């Protein structure tokens, strides 16, 4: 039997998760810590999963389809006169820049043993852990003594030709024979505590989602300078020379990420309870998932039960 307090917690998480993804996150406030704490390893896994969803959305729906519609993407996209947007790795960098400005002390970067930018070169313990990742593809969690930060590294695998082509043809690339399904680097997260409260975890998620929004908004501001800017609204590059607004982009991100995130949070809070026991369905990350109205309906008390969800 799932406790009433746990049900209420799940309801609150669902409502807050939807709000944070579609709306701008609320400002940080001083709050009393709750009794329940969550290992930072589980928090790292949650933010990595959300990052994977948003990067895939950007790579496939904006960069991939955008090129077919006539949009350009380049590493020098911020240069004056450049009519282009950020490549996938640079979209992640924009997100990381937002996190650097946020009071939440979550750090993010994408490193490699053969980076185009020397600043992204793994060294010392991180290099040792990355070698393990390349051999096993298993995530690595450890403490960096010199920085005092708990760290997680997740394999960044080449899954699209665009990334391979860019790295293989770049004049400063130290490696020019990348292939599909090869581990090109590792997404690396850092945080100063080994456990966090539920409030702290939600602030971490809010900071990350704000980073996604700011990264996409930076692109839209650049688009405004184009000699022929695409039409902004509810259409996507797959429909033609269009771009979704920030709200539409974030809503789609919510559709693709929220179920899995909420299930992971529920499991982290009460490991003995499986996602299906609280009525949270872990849905595939496809554009055919239910829209915001369907997600909103999950905040109704009847949507949460102690019974398995039937197909």
VOPAGU-2260 file (C-alpha; in pm, 1 decimal, decimal comma):
REM VOPAGU-2260
SITE   aa  ch    i         X         Y         Z
SITE  UNK   A    0       0,0       0,0       0,0
SITE  UNK   A    1     138,4     340,1     -99,7
SITE  UNK   A    2     116,3     595,8     180,5
SITE  UNK   A    3    -107,9     902,0     149,6
SITE  UNK   A    4     190,7    1133,7     201,1
SITE  UNK   A    5     375,2     964,4     -84,2
SITE  UNK   A    6      73,4    1009,3    -313,6
SITE  UNK   A    7      56,5    1378,0    -224,3
SITE  UNK   A    8     429,4    1411,7    -293,2
SITE  UNK   A    9     387,4    1254,7    -636,7
SITE  UNK   A   10      97,2    1487,5    -718,0
SITE  UNK   A   11     308,1    1785,8    -619,4
SITE  UNK   A   12     601,5    1663,0    -827,3
SITE  UNK   A   13     384,2    1618,9   -1135,7
SITE  UNK   A   14     236,4    1966,0   -1111,6
SITE  UNK   A   15     574,6    2125,1   -1039,8
SITE  UNK   A   16     750,6    1932,0   -1314,8
SITE  UNK   A   17     503,1    2051,2   -1576,7
SITE  UNK   A   18     526,8    2408,4   -1450,7
SITE  UNK   A   19     904,5    2414,2   -1447,7
SITE  UNK   A   20     942,5    2276,8   -1798,4
SITE  UNK   A   21     683,2    2492,0   -1973,5
SITE  UNK   A   22     720,1    2807,0   -1762,8
SITE  UNK   A   23    1017,7    2996,5   -1633,6
SITE  UNK   A   24    1133,7    2843,0   -1303,4
SITE  UNK   A   25    1056,2    3032,5    -983,3
SITE  UNK   A   26    1333,8    3225,6    -807,0
SITE  UNK   A   27    1530,6    3045,3    -540,7
SITE  UNK   A   28    1406,9    3095,1    -186,4
SITE  UNK   A   29    1535,3    2985,0     149,7
SITE  UNK   A   30    1339,2    2677,9     254,0
SITE  UNK   A   31    1359,7    2438,2     543,0
SITE  UNK   A   32    1515,7    2108,8     431,3
SITE  UNK   A   33    1283,8    1810,1     418,7
SITE  UNK   A   34    1367,0    1486,1     598,3
SITE  UNK   A   35    1408,5    1279,6     284,2
SITE  UNK   A   36    1737,9    1305,0      97,6
SITE  UNK   A   37    1834,3    1162,2    -240,1
SITE  UNK   A   38    2181,5    1039,4    -344,8
SITE  UNK   A   39    2338,8    1278,3    -592,3
SITE  UNK   A   40    2408,2     982,2    -823,6
SITE  UNK   A   41    2033,7     947,1    -878,8
SITE  UNK   A   42    1996,5    1319,8    -937,8
SITE  UNK   A   43    2279,4    1308,4   -1192,7
SITE  UNK   A   44    2101,1    1024,1   -1373,0
SITE  UNK   A   45    1779,0    1227,4   -1387,3
SITE  UNK   A   46    1940,5    1543,5   -1525,7
SITE  UNK   A   47    2140,6    1337,3   -1775,6
SITE  UNK   A   48    1820,4    1174,1   -1902,5
SITE  UNK   A   49    1656,0    1515,0   -1944,3
SITE  UNK   A   50    1964,3    1646,9   -2120,8
SITE  UNK   A   51    1955,9    1350,0   -2358,7
SITE  UNK   A   52    1593,6    1423,1   -2445,7
SITE  UNK   A   53    1650,0    1792,2   -2514,8
SITE  UNK   A   54    1972,8    1734,3   -2708,9
SITE  UNK   A   55    1794,5    1478,1   -2925,8
SITE  UNK   A   56    1509,0    1723,3   -2983,4
SITE  UNK   A   57    1754,0    1995,8   -3082,0
SITE  UNK   A   58    1969,5    1767,9   -3298,1
SITE  UNK   A   59    1690,1    1591,9   -3484,0
SITE  UNK   A   60    1407,2    1843,2   -3503,3
SITE  UNK   A   61    1595,5    2173,4   -3520,8
SITE  UNK   A   62    1940,2    2101,2   -3669,8
SITE  UNK   A   63    1858,5    1795,1   -3884,0
SITE  UNK   A   64    1522,4    1910,1   -4017,8
SITE  UNK   A   65    1635,9    2273,0   -4014,8
SITE  UNK   A   66    1915,1    2206,8   -4260,9
SITE  UNK   A   67    1665,6    2046,1   -4497,3
SITE  UNK   A   68    1446,6    2355,1   -4467,4
SITE  UNK   A   69    1735,5    2591,3   -4545,7
SITE  UNK   A   70    1863,2    2683,8   -4198,5
SITE  UNK   A   71    2235,4    2684,3   -4123,0
SITE  UNK   A   72    2427,3    2572,7   -3812,4
SITE  UNK   A   73    2791,0    2650,2   -3745,2
SITE  UNK   A   74    3049,4    2668,3   -3466,3
SITE  UNK   A   75    3088,8    3042,2   -3535,2
SITE  UNK   A   76    2716,6    3108,0   -3512,5
SITE  UNK   A   77    2762,6    3396,4   -3269,1
SITE  UNK   A   78    2990,5    3591,5   -3503,9
SITE  UNK   A   79    2843,3    3915,5   -3636,7
SITE  UNK   A   80    2682,9    3857,2   -3975,0
SITE  UNK   A   81    2666,6    3479,7   -3934,3
SITE  UNK   A   82    2318,0    3354,2   -4019,8
SITE  UNK   A   83    2342,8    3026,7   -3832,6
SITE  UNK   A   84    2256,5    2851,1   -3509,9
SITE  UNK   A   85    2463,7    2646,1   -3263,9
SITE  UNK   A   86    2566,6    2289,1   -3338,4
SITE  UNK   A   87    2445,5    2025,8   -3086,0
SITE  UNK   A   88    2759,2    2043,8   -2870,3
SITE  UNK   A   89    2734,6    2423,4   -2866,8
SITE  UNK   A   90    2369,9    2409,7   -2762,1
SITE  UNK   A   91    2489,5    2209,0   -2462,7
SITE  UNK   A   92    2756,4    2472,3   -2399,9
SITE  UNK   A   93    2489,5    2743,8   -2396,2
SITE  UNK   A   94    2299,1    2541,6   -2137,6
SITE  UNK   A   95    2617,0    2506,5   -1930,8
SITE  UNK   A   96    2675,2    2883,6   -1947,1
SITE  UNK   A   97    2329,9    2940,0   -1803,4
SITE  UNK   A   98    2404,5    2699,5   -1518,7
SITE  UNK   A   99    2724,1    2890,0   -1440,6
SITE  UNK   A  100    2515,3    3201,7   -1369,3
SITE  UNK   A  101    2258,1    3016,6   -1160,9
SITE  UNK   A  102    2283,0    3007,2    -778,6
SITE  UNK   A  103    2226,0    2631,7    -797,7
SITE  UNK   A  104    2575,7    2481,7    -798,6
SITE  UNK   A  105    2524,7    2230,9   -1079,0
SITE  UNK   A  106    2804,5    2222,6   -1336,4
SITE  UNK   A  107    2794,7    2070,3   -1684,1
SITE  UNK   A  108    3045,6    2021,9   -1962,6
SITE  UNK   A  109    3117,5    1787,0   -2248,8
SITE  UNK   A  110    3472,2    1652,8   -2247,8
SITE  UNK   A  111    3673,1    1410,7   -2458,5
SITE  UNK   A  112    4016,6    1258,8   -2509,3
SITE  UNK   A  113    4021,5    1407,5   -2861,9
SITE  UNK   A  114    3841,5    1742,5   -2827,9
SITE  UNK   A  115    3845,2    2015,1   -3090,5
SITE  UNK   A  116    3880,5    2269,3   -2809,0
SITE  UNK   A  117    4170,3    2195,8   -2572,5
SITE  UNK   A  118    3962,5    2328,6   -2281,1
SITE  UNK   A  119    3746,2    2015,4   -2313,9
SITE  UNK   A  120    4038,0    1773,9   -2270,3
SITE  UNK   A  121    3994,9    1521,7   -1988,7
SITE  UNK   A  122    4286,3    1498,3   -1747,0
SITE  UNK   A  123    4401,1    1293,0   -1447,6
SITE  UNK   A  124    4116,5    1109,5   -1269,5
SITE  UNK   A  125    3858,5    1218,9   -1525,7
SITE  UNK   A  126    4070,8    1068,1   -1801,6
SITE  UNK   A  127    4100,4     743,5   -1605,7
SITE  UNK   A  128    3724,1     729,2   -1565,1
SITE  UNK   A  129    3670,5     814,5   -1931,2
SITE  UNK   A  130    3888,9     522,8   -2038,6
SITE  UNK   A  131    3657,9     295,4   -1838,7
SITE  UNK   A  132    3356,8     452,5   -2009,7
SITE  UNK   A  133    3506,1     388,1   -2352,5
SITE  UNK   A  134    3562,9      24,0   -2264,1
SITE  UNK   A  135    3237,4     -48,4   -2082,4
SITE  UNK   A  136    3002,7     241,4   -2170,3
SITE  UNK   A  137    2900,0     240,9   -1805,1
SITE  UNK   A  138    2845,8     569,6   -1624,1
SITE  UNK   A  139    3108,7     669,4   -1368,1
SITE  UNK   A  140    3040,1     837,9   -1033,0
SITE  UNK   A  141    3325,4     966,2    -817,3
SITE  UNK   A  142    3453,6    1247,7    -597,7
SITE  UNK   A  143    3712,2    1494,2    -730,1
SITE  UNK   A  144    3940,8    1577,8    -438,7
SITE  UNK   A  145    4096,4    1885,7    -600,0
SITE  UNK   A  146    3760,6    2054,0    -669,1
SITE  UNK   A  147    3560,1    1911,3    -379,6
SITE  UNK   A  148    3283,8    1814,1    -621,5
SITE  UNK   A  149    3089,1    1492,9    -668,9
SITE  UNK   A  150    3107,8    1401,6   -1034,9
SITE  UNK   A  151    2920,8    1188,5   -1286,2
SITE  UNK   A  152    3032,1    1104,7   -1640,2
SITE  UNK   A  153    2799,1     957,6   -1904,2
SITE  UNK   A  154    2906,4     827,2   -2244,2
SITE  UNK   A  155    2841,9    1063,7   -2534,2
SITE  UNK   A  156    2797,4     834,9   -2833,2
SITE  UNK   A  157    2801,0     936,9   -3200,1
SITE  UNK   A  158    2445,8     864,6   -3314,6
SITE  UNK   A  159    2407,2    1100,1   -3612,4
SITE  UNK   A  160    2621,8    1164,6   -3918,2
SITE  UNK   A  161    2615,1    1541,3   -3857,0
SITE  UNK   A  162    2838,2    1517,4   -3548,4
SITE  UNK   A  163    3080,1    1275,5   -3712,4
SITE  UNK   A  164    3110,2    1484,4   -4027,6
SITE  UNK   A  165    3173,7    1802,1   -3829,2
SITE  UNK   A  166    3451,5    1649,5   -3618,3
SITE  UNK   A  167    3614,9    1458,2   -3903,5
SITE  UNK   A  168    3629,3    1763,8   -4129,4
SITE  UNK   A  169    3719,1    2028,0   -3871,2
SITE  UNK   A  170    4064,1    2174,4   -3936,0
SITE  UNK   A  171    4152,9    2167,6   -3564,9
SITE  UNK   A  172    4022,8    1819,1   -3491,2
SITE  UNK   A  173    4292,3    1587,4   -3347,7
SITE  UNK   A  174    4096,3    1284,0   -3470,5
SITE  UNK   A  175    3941,8    1260,3   -3817,6
SITE  UNK   A  176    3816,0     901,7   -3835,9
SITE  UNK   A  177    3516,5     908,5   -3602,6
SITE  UNK   A  178    3248,9     652,0   -3681,8
SITE  UNK   A  179    2886,6     596,8   -3585,5
SITE  UNK   A  180    2823,6     440,9   -3242,9
SITE  UNK   A  181    3170,2     542,1   -3121,4
SITE  UNK   A  182    3211,0     703,6   -2778,0
SITE  UNK   A  183    3321,3    1056,7   -2867,7
SITE  UNK   A  184    3323,7    1201,1   -2519,0
SITE  UNK   A  185    3138,4    1214,6   -2189,2
SITE  UNK   A  186    2874,5    1449,2   -2056,1
SITE  UNK   A  187    3005,6    1547,9   -1714,6
SITE  UNK   A  188    2801,7    1678,8   -1419,8
SITE  UNK   A  189    2932,1    1813,1   -1087,9
SITE  UNK   A  190    2771,3    1910,9    -757,8
SITE  UNK   A  191    2915,7    1992,5    -412,0
SITE  UNK   A  192    2695,1    1756,2    -203,1
SITE  UNK   A  193    2658,1    1378,9    -204,6
SITE  UNK   A  194    2287,8    1394,8    -110,4
SITE  UNK   A  195    2014,7    1652,7    -166,9
SITE  UNK   A  196    1667,1    1715,9     -32,5
SITE  UNK   A  197    1359,8    1702,9    -254,3
SITE  UNK   A  198    1351,2    2084,1    -256,2
SITE  UNK   A  199    1714,2    2098,1    -366,5
SITE  UNK   A  200    1654,7    1844,1    -640,9
SITE  UNK   A  201    1362,5    2041,4    -779,8
SITE  UNK   A  202    1579,0    2354,8    -781,3
SITE  UNK   A  203    1845,6    2160,8    -971,5
SITE  UNK   A  204    1586,0    2055,0   -1227,8
SITE  UNK   A  205    1455,8    2409,3   -1248,2
SITE  UNK   A  206    1805,7    2544,3   -1311,0
SITE  UNK   A  207    1868,1    2288,6   -1585,0
SITE  UNK   A  208    1537,9    2361,3   -1755,8
SITE  UNK   A  209    1608,5    2731,1   -1736,0
SITE  UNK   A  210    1938,6    2653,7   -1906,8
SITE  UNK   A  211    1757,3    2474,5   -2189,6
SITE  UNK   A  212    1520,8    2767,3   -2231,4
SITE  UNK   A  213    1800,4    3024,4   -2232,5
SITE  UNK   A  214    2001,8    2823,3   -2485,2
SITE  UNK   A  215    1704,0    2806,7   -2720,8
SITE  UNK   A  216    1613,6    3171,8   -2661,1
SITE  UNK   A  217    1969,5    3274,1   -2749,1
SITE  UNK   A  218    1921,2    3104,0   -3085,4
SITE  UNK   A  219    1588,5    3278,7   -3144,8
SITE  UNK   A  220    1751,3    3615,7   -3071,9
SITE  UNK   A  221    2017,8    3535,0   -3328,8
SITE  UNK   A  222    1747,4    3436,7   -3578,5
SITE  UNK   A  223    1600,7    3786,3   -3550,0
SITE  UNK   A  224    1916,9    3922,0   -3718,5
SITE  UNK   A  225    1886,2    3698,8   -4026,8
SITE  UNK   A  226    1821,3    3867,4   -4359,0
SITE  UNK   A  227    1535,5    3621,3   -4405,0
SITE  UNK   A  228    1433,8    3491,5   -4062,4
SITE  UNK   A  229    1213,5    3181,7   -4042,6
SITE  UNK   A  230     856,7    3221,4   -3920,8
SITE  UNK   A  231     825,3    3163,9   -3545,2
SITE  UNK   A  232     520,7    2998,4   -3395,6
SITE  UNK   A  233     382,2    2649,9   -3346,4
SITE  UNK   A  234     538,4    2495,0   -3658,6
SITE  UNK   A  235     869,4    2310,9   -3682,1
SITE  UNK   A  236    1140,5    2292,0   -3953,8
SITE  UNK   A  237     989,1    1962,5   -4068,8
SITE  UNK   A  238     692,4    2174,7   -4184,9
SITE  UNK   A  239     910,7    2414,7   -4385,2
SITE  UNK   A  240    1101,9    2733,8   -4311,4
SITE  UNK   A  241     969,2    2761,4   -3957,0
SITE  UNK   A  242    1092,4    2751,1   -3599,8
SITE  UNK   A  243     891,4    2676,7   -3286,1
SITE  UNK   A  244     865,1    2949,9   -3025,7
SITE  UNK   A  245    1042,3    2899,2   -2694,3
SITE  UNK   A  246     711,9    2795,4   -2536,3
SITE  UNK   A  247     642,5    2538,1   -2807,6
SITE  UNK   A  248     996,5    2401,4   -2788,2
SITE  UNK   A  249     983,0    2365,6   -2409,7
SITE  UNK   A  250     636,2    2210,5   -2420,5
SITE  UNK   A  251     761,9    1943,8   -2660,8
SITE  UNK   A  252    1058,9    1883,8   -2432,2
SITE  UNK   A  253     816,1    1836,0   -2143,6
SITE  UNK   A  254     612,4    1585,3   -2341,6
SITE  UNK   A  255     921,5    1379,4   -2409,0
SITE  UNK   A  256    1087,1    1396,1   -2067,9
SITE  UNK   A  257     830,8    1436,7   -1789,8
SITE  UNK   A  258     708,1    1078,0   -1752,8
SITE  UNK   A  259    1054,3     929,3   -1715,0
SITE  UNK   A  260    1169,7    1208,1   -1485,9
SITE  UNK   A  261     870,9    1173,5   -1253,4
SITE  UNK   A  262     906,8     796,4   -1239,0
SITE  UNK   A  263    1274,9     833,9   -1149,4
SITE  UNK   A  264    1196,2    1090,7    -880,0
SITE  UNK   A  265     927,6     865,6    -731,4
SITE  UNK   A  266    1167,3     570,7    -723,6
SITE  UNK   A  267    1438,2     786,0    -565,5
SITE  UNK   A  268    1203,9     902,9    -291,1
SITE  UNK   A  269    1068,7     559,5    -208,3
SITE  UNK   A  270    1280,7     286,0    -374,3
SITE  UNK   A  271    1042,1       9,1    -270,2
SITE  UNK   A  272     768,7     162,2    -484,6
SITE  UNK   A  273     785,6      96,1    -858,0
SITE  UNK   A  274     670,9     362,0   -1108,7
SITE  UNK   A  275     355,3     167,4   -1204,1
SITE  UNK   A  276     247,4     155,9    -840,0
SITE  UNK   A  277     191,3     530,0    -834,9
SITE  UNK   A  278      26,6     544,9   -1173,1
SITE  UNK   A  279     324,3     699,2   -1352,6
SITE  UNK   A  280     379,9     548,9   -1693,9
SITE  UNK   A  281     732,7     561,5   -1831,1
SITE  UNK   A  282     655,1     662,5   -2187,2
SITE  UNK   A  283     890,4     646,6   -2488,2
SITE  UNK   A  284    1048,8     973,7   -2595,3
SITE  UNK   A  285     860,1    1019,2   -2918,8
SITE  UNK   A  286     667,2    1311,7   -3058,3
SITE  UNK   A  287     348,9    1101,4   -3053,9
SITE  UNK   A  288     318,6    1113,1   -2674,1
SITE  UNK   A  289      26,4    1290,5   -2503,2
SITE  UNK   A  290      28,7    1668,9   -2513,9
SITE  UNK   A  291      31,0    1919,4   -2225,4
SITE  UNK   A  292    -342,7    1875,6   -2163,3
SITE  UNK   A  293    -294,0    1503,2   -2109,9
SITE  UNK   A  294      -0,5    1565,2   -1879,7
SITE  UNK   A  295    -201,4    1824,5   -1689,6
SITE  UNK   A  296    -473,6    1567,5   -1628,7
SITE  UNK   A  297    -222,9    1361,5   -1430,3
SITE  UNK   A  298    -238,1    1620,7   -1154,4
SITE  UNK   A  299    -592,0    1509,8   -1072,9
SITE  UNK   A  300    -612,3    1281,6    -765,9
SITE  UNK   A  301    -778,5    1007,7    -969,0
SITE  UNK   A  302    -467,3     978,9   -1187,1
SITE  UNK   A  303    -257,2     850,2    -896,5
SITE  UNK   A  304    -334,1     516,7    -738,2
SITE  UNK   A  305    -168,2     225,1    -568,7
SITE  UNK   A  306    -272,2      -3,5    -853,0
SITE  UNK   A  307     -73,9    -100,8   -1162,4
SITE  UNK   A  308    -148,0      88,6   -1482,2
SITE  UNK   A  309    -314,3    -142,2   -1728,5
SITE  UNK   A  310    -239,0    -129,2   -2098,1
